[in-house]
Amino acid sequence: MGQIIILPETTKDPISLIGRRAGVCWGADITDEKKNYRRGLDCIASGHGRTFEFVNVEAVLDGYSARVIREWYTHIGGAPTRLQASTRYINYKDFSYIYPATVKTEEQKRAYEETMKAITEAAQKLEESGVPREDAALLLPLGMTTKIVDKRNLRNIIDMSRQRMCARTYWEYRQMFHDYLGELRKLSEEWAYLIDTQMMPKCEAMGYCPEKKSCGRMPQKPSQGQRHL
Ligand SMILES: Cc1cc2nc3c(=O)[nH]c(=O)nc-3n(C[C@H](O)[C@H](O)[C@H](O)COP(=O)(O)OP(=O)(O)OC[C@H]3O[C@@H](n4cnc5c(N)ncnc54)[C@H](O)[C@@H]3O)c2cc1C
């Protein structure tokens, strides 16, 4: 499975930082850390989302599929940024790939593994016959693992939790997000509190499921017609 490395530039005391930044605008004494922490909690409870944007998270996401990273990239609120391992200069002759648990019979395993092997061999053959690596790399599958270094803010991560803790999200994303929060949790008590109170699927936040195809965990949003009955 993949690995998340939280980089040292990540905010260690997110709640206190929120309180310090809000305190500047409230003319408060921001040298008092207890008050900063309490002010941060107030901002969170009141949903003052702009204050969450001061909390920075920088991380390496390594060994997850190119497919799940492509989904990660759709979360663009707050202009996060990232770098991804190049497909031009890395040696992909022996690329590694995600192996889903649903591929379990001998026949399924054979089909999956033989396809990956055929891709490796074809890419190698193309390269050896003069096709540049950047072109041979077009054959690489979405299941191939990749590595990114990523920077985003707390508000974006809370918003991501609404979509990606949904039971209908792609399993690898849920797993990767679980790993990501697990590593943030290790940073501090403040992070543990934020994860326990703020990270939840949208159905939990809204009290109903807005998805057309629901998993059934929460009641679905009543349709317009039903509401008038
Ligand atoms: C069950 C399920 C199925 C999905 N299927 C697909 C799929 O088939 N294809 C697909 O592409 N995605 C799919 N997604 C992903 C999803 O639709 C979003 O693309 C993804 O969650 C990121 O977008 P976002 O708006 O949630 O987050 P962000 O882009 O991070 O936005 C967060 C919030 O910031 C604000 N914001 C962001 N950008 C702007 C802007 N330009 N202008 C104004 N406000 C902005 C909005 O308030 C927004 O809600 C699926 C998700 C789920 C849970």
The ligand as a Tripos MOL2 file, in Angstrom:
@<TRIPOS>MOLECULE
LIG
   53    58     1     0     0
SMALL
NO_CHARGES

@<TRIPOS>ATOM
      1 C1        -19.7620    9.2910   -5.4170 C.3       1 LIG1
      2 C2        -18.8800   10.2620   -6.1660 C.ar      1 LIG1
      3 C3        -18.7370   10.1500   -7.5250 C.ar      1 LIG1
      4 C4        -17.9480   11.0480   -8.2440 C.ar      1 LIG1
      5 N1        -17.8360   10.8880   -9.5790 N.ar      1 LIG1
      6 C5        -17.0630   11.7530  -10.2900 C.ar      1 LIG1
      7 C6        -16.9050   11.6050  -11.7080 C.ar      1 LIG1
      8 O1        -17.4680   10.7100  -12.3120 O.2       1 LIG1
      9 N2        -16.1020   12.4760  -12.3630 N.ar      1 LIG1
     10 C7        -15.4750   13.5220  -11.7160 C.ar      1 LIG1
     11 O2        -14.7750   14.3060  -12.3590 O.2       1 LIG1
     12 N3        -15.6040   13.6720  -10.3790 N.ar      1 LIG1
     13 C8        -16.3700   12.8270   -9.6650 C.ar      1 LIG1
     14 N4        -16.4690   12.9840   -8.3090 N.ar      1 LIG1
     15 C9        -15.7200   14.0760   -7.6860 C.3       1 LIG1
     16 C10       -16.5350   15.3380   -7.4360 C.3       1 LIG1
     17 O3        -17.5890   15.5150   -8.3000 O.3       1 LIG1
     18 C11       -15.6400   16.6080   -7.4680 C.3       1 LIG1
     19 O4        -15.0030   16.8070   -8.6710 O.3       1 LIG1
     20 C12       -14.5760   16.5450   -6.4180 C.3       1 LIG1
     21 O5        -15.1300   16.1890   -5.2220 O.3       1 LIG1
     22 C13       -13.8080   17.9060   -6.2820 C.3       1 LIG1
     23 O6        -14.6400   19.0170   -6.4270 O.3       1 LIG1
     24 P1        -15.2090   19.8190   -5.1830 P.3       1 LIG1
     25 O7        -16.0460   20.9100   -5.7370 O.co2     1 LIG1
     26 O8        -15.8330   18.8790   -4.2490 O.co2     1 LIG1
     27 O9        -13.8770   20.3760   -4.4440 O.3       1 LIG1
     28 P2        -13.0550   21.7240   -4.6880 P.3       1 LIG1
     29 O10       -12.7410   21.9280   -6.1270 O.co2     1 LIG1
     30 O11       -11.8770   21.6420   -3.7750 O.co2     1 LIG1
     31 O12       -14.0350   22.8550   -4.2310 O.3       1 LIG1
     32 C14       -14.4030   23.0010   -2.8820 C.3       1 LIG1
     33 C15       -15.3690   24.1550   -2.7710 C.3       1 LIG1
     34 O13       -14.6440   25.3410   -3.1110 O.3       1 LIG1
     35 C16       -15.4630   26.2110   -3.8580 C.3       1 LIG1
     36 N5        -14.9050   26.3870   -5.2100 N.ar      1 LIG1
     37 C17       -13.9690   25.6030   -5.8200 C.ar      1 LIG1
     38 N6        -13.6840   26.0610   -7.0390 N.ar      1 LIG1
     39 C18       -14.4690   27.1310   -7.2230 C.ar      1 LIG1
     40 C19       -14.6650   28.0310   -8.3200 C.ar      1 LIG1
     41 N7        -13.9770   27.8940   -9.4430 N.pl3     1 LIG1
     42 N8        -15.5770   28.9970   -8.1960 N.ar      1 LIG1
     43 C20       -16.2670   29.1550   -7.0610 C.ar      1 LIG1
     44 N9        -16.1490   28.3480   -5.9740 N.ar      1 LIG1
     45 C21       -15.2510   27.3530   -6.0660 C.ar      1 LIG1
     46 C22       -16.8440   25.6010   -3.9030 C.3       1 LIG1
     47 O14       -17.6040   26.0590   -2.8060 O.3       1 LIG1
     48 C23       -16.5700   24.1240   -3.7290 C.3       1 LIG1
     49 O15       -17.6510   23.4270   -3.1840 O.3       1 LIG1
     50 C24       -17.2630   12.1030   -7.5780 C.ar      1 LIG1
     51 C25       -17.4030   12.2110   -6.1900 C.ar      1 LIG1
     52 C26       -18.1880   11.3120   -5.4760 C.ar      1 LIG1
     53 C27       -18.3030   11.4600   -3.9910 C.3       1 LIG1
@<TRIPOS>BOND
     1     1     2 1
     2     2     3 ar
     3     2    52 ar
     4     3     4 ar
     5     4     5 ar
     6     4    50 ar
     7     5     6 ar
     8     6     7 ar
     9     6    13 1
    10     7     8 2
    11     7     9 ar
    12     9    10 ar
    13    10    11 2
    14    10    12 ar
    15    12    13 ar
    16    13    14 ar
    17    14    15 1
    18    14    50 ar
    19    15    16 1
    20    16    17 1
    21    16    18 1
    22    18    19 1
    23    18    20 1
    24    20    21 1
    25    20    22 1
    26    22    23 1
    27    23    24 1
    28    24    25 2
    29    24    26 1
    30    24    27 1
    31    27    28 1
    32    28    29 2
    33    28    30 1
    34    28    31 1
    35    31    32 1
    36    32    33 1
    37    33    34 1
    38    33    48 1
    39    34    35 1
    40    35    36 1
    41    35    46 1
    42    36    37 ar
    43    36    45 ar
    44    37    38 ar
    45    38    39 ar
    46    39    40 ar
    47    39    45 ar
    48    40    41 1
    49    40    42 ar
    50    42    43 ar
    51    43    44 ar
    52    44    45 ar
    53    46    47 1
    54    46    48 1
    55    48    49 1
    56    50    51 ar
    57    51    52 ar
    58    52    53 1
@<TRIPOS>SUBSTRUCTURE
     1 LIG1         1 GROUP 0 **** ****
